[in-house]
Amino acid sequence: MPGRDRIEAGFEQVRAERFLHSHRDQAADAAFWRGLNPRLTISDRPFAPAVTPAPVDPAVASRAAAQLLEEGCYLTPPLLAQGAVEALRTGVERVVEAGFPPVFACVYDEFYRAFAGLDGLFTPLLGAGYLLGLHGLWTFLVPAGDPAYARWTALAPHRDSLGPDPAVLARRLPSVVTVWIPLTDVTPLDSCMYLVPAACDPDYYSEERGVRPERIRLQDVRALPAAAGSVVGWSTHAVHWGSRSSRFAEGPRVAVTAYLQRGDLPPRHPFTVDFGAKLPFGTRLAWIAESLHEPDLFGRVAR
């Protein structure tokens, strides 16, 4: 029953938040995270040594650019190495099993490296020297059968948080793109992403940031099933959401996400860095706390 699902999700969210606050000293200790996932690393420079570039067929990049311009989204075949995908997926699962929100997988170098080495895809979309926007970072783990009511699983229909994009208003390629990388094969049973294509959304080319369901035709909604290691992206103007997961799903839906923005424009947010940036553990904790809407969660306890 939806009402019962919503109530149970609310109680579960409260329990999760209490756990986080009671274990924040543990969360602020890099040694804890290294012990939890010894296959993953935490260093000051996650992009050193440089990530080996992924081979991207120019036809894939060309199609992604055309689809992003026309529909506000794109979807590629698998591009990331399966070993890297499996290591990060296992890392996310262990974070959640330890009782923490999945976003804490962002303490690991491998989270940041997942967005590197894809110049063959992103340069045609955003130009050379594009930047990584970490205010949009998140890691998702949506359990099988999850009703999509809790704050830390699948999100309700929304537009991303950066406000109107002048490039979209001018009907050009977006200057900021949300990048979503599944770490599991995602089908409609597994809480896949759903999106309203640009031409089907009367508010897409406007400054409107709300979602008005009465203006959206259900038959226009696009499901985005995706294979592990593929790259899904959309404009911050696009209405999108994660669906409720079926109890018949084969397992959890695991994914990582962040913003990318053009490098020849001023950063849209202070948490924007280049791909050679120094990203010490304490800084990562600050970004995670911001993503949890609790910027004072850790204070000066990180070590």
Backbone hydrogen bonds, N-H to C=O, Kabsch-Sander energy under -0.5 kcal/mol:
donor,donor_aa,acceptor,acceptor_aa,energy
5,D,1,M,-2.6
6,R,2,P,-2.4
7,I,3,G,-2.0
8,E,4,R,-2.8
9,A,5,D,-2.4
10,G,6,R,-1.9
11,F,7,I,-2.2
12,E,8,E,-2.3
13,Q,9,A,-2.2
14,V,10,G,-2.0
15,R,11,F,-2.4
16,A,12,E,-2.3
17,E,13,Q,-2.4
18,R,14,V,-2.4
19,F,15,R,-2.3
20,L,16,A,-2.3
21,H,17,E,-2.1
22,S,18,R,-2.2
23,H,19,F,-1.4
24,R,21,H,-0.9
27,A,23,H,-2.3
28,A,24,R,-1.5
29,D,26,Q,-1.7
30,A,28,A,-0.6
32,F,29,D,-1.0
33,W,29,D,-1.2
34,R,30,A,-2.3
35,G,31,A,-2.1
36,L,32,F,-1.8
37,N,33,W,-1.9
40,L,37,N,-1.8
48,A,45,R,-1.5
54,A,117,G,-3.4
56,V,54,A,-0.5
57,D,55,P,-0.5
60,V,57,D,-1.2
61,A,57,D,-1.7
62,S,58,P,-2.5
63,R,59,A,-2.2
64,A,60,V,-2.3
65,A,61,A,-2.3
66,A,62,S,-2.2
67,Q,63,R,-2.8
68,L,64,A,-2.6
69,L,65,A,-2.1
70,E,66,A,-2.2
71,E,67,Q,-3.4
72,G,67,Q,-0.8
72,G,68,L,-1.0
73,C,67,Q,-0.8
74,Y,233,G,-2.3
76,T,231,V,-2.0
79,L,229,G,-2.9
80,L,229,G,-2.1
85,V,81,A,-2.1
86,E,82,Q,-2.8
87,A,83,G,-2.1
88,L,84,A,-2.0
89,R,85,V,-2.5
90,T,86,E,-2.4
91,G,87,A,-1.9
92,V,88,L,-2.5
93,E,89,R,-2.4
94,R,90,T,-2.1
95,V,91,G,-1.9
96,V,92,V,-2.2
97,E,93,E,-2.4
98,A,94,R,-1.6
99,G,96,V,-1.8
100,F,95,V,-1.8
104,F,101,P,-2.0
105,A,102,P,-2.2
106,C,103,V,-2.1
107,V,104,F,-1.7
108,Y,105,A,-1.5
109,D,41,T,-3.1
111,F,108,Y,-1.1
112,Y,108,Y,-0.8
112,Y,109,D,-0.5
113,R,109,D,-2.2
114,A,110,E,-1.2
115,F,112,Y,-1.4
116,A,113,R,-1.4
121,L,118,L,-1.6
122,F,118,L,-2.6
123,T,119,D,-2.3
125,L,121,L,-0.6
126,L,122,F,-3.0
127,G,123,T,-2.5
130,Y,127,G,-0.7
131,L,261,Q,-3.0
132,L,273,V,-3.1
133,G,131,L,-0.6
133,G,259,Y,-3.1
134,L,132,L,-0.8
134,L,271,F,-2.3
135,H,271,F,-0.8
136,G,133,G,-1.1
137,L,134,L,-1.4
138,W,257,T,-1.8
140,F,255,A,-3.2
141,L,152,W,-0.5
142,V,253,R,-2.8
145,G,246,S,-1.0
146,D,143,P,-2.1
153,T,150,A,-0.8
158,H,240,H,-1.9
160,D,236,T,-0.6
163,G,160,D,-0.7
168,V,165,D,-0.6
169,L,165,D,-2.2
170,A,166,P,-1.5
171,R,168,V,-2.1
172,R,167,A,-3.1
177,V,260,L,-3.0
178,T,234,W,-2.8
179,V,258,A,-3.0
180,W,232,V,-3.4
181,I,256,V,-3.1
183,L,254,V,-3.3
184,T,254,V,-0.9
186,V,226,A,-3.5
187,T,185,D,-0.5
190,D,187,T,-1.5
191,S,188,P,-0.7
193,M,224,L,-0.6
194,Y,241,W,-2.6
195,L,222,R,-2.3
196,V,239,V,-2.3
198,A,71,E,-2.0
200,C,197,P,-1.5
201,D,198,A,-1.7
204,Y,201,D,-1.8
206,S,203,D,-1.6
212,R,210,G,-0.5
215,R,212,R,-2.4
216,I,213,P,-2.0
218,L,216,I,-0.5
220,D,217,R,-2.2
221,V,218,L,-1.4
222,R,195,L,-3.2
223,A,221,V,-0.5
224,L,193,M,-2.6
226,A,186,V,-1.5
229,G,182,P,-3.0
230,S,227,A,-2.1
232,V,180,W,-2.4
233,G,74,Y,-2.0
234,W,178,T,-1.7
235,S,72,G,-2.2
236,T,176,V,-0.7
238,A,235,S,-1.4
240,H,158,H,-2.1
241,W,194,Y,-2.0
242,G,155,L,-2.0
243,S,192,C,-1.7
245,S,146,D,-2.4
246,S,189,L,-2.6
249,A,246,S,-1.7
253,R,142,V,-2.4
254,V,252,P,-0.6
255,A,140,F,-1.8
256,V,181,I,-2.2
257,T,138,W,-2.5
258,A,179,V,-1.8
259,Y,133,G,-2.0
260,L,177,V,-2.5
261,Q,131,L,-1.9
262,R,175,S,-2.4
265,L,262,R,-0.6
272,T,270,P,-1.5
273,V,132,L,-2.6
277,A,274,D,-1.6
279,L,44,D,-3.4
279,L,277,A,-0.5
284,R,280,P,-2.0
285,L,281,F,-2.3
286,A,282,G,-1.8
287,W,283,T,-2.0
288,I,284,R,-2.6
289,A,285,L,-2.8
290,E,286,A,-2.0
291,S,287,W,-2.3
292,L,288,I,-1.7
293,H,290,E,-1.6
294,E,289,A,-2.9
297,L,294,E,-2.1
301,V,298,F,-2.3
303,R,28,A,-2.1
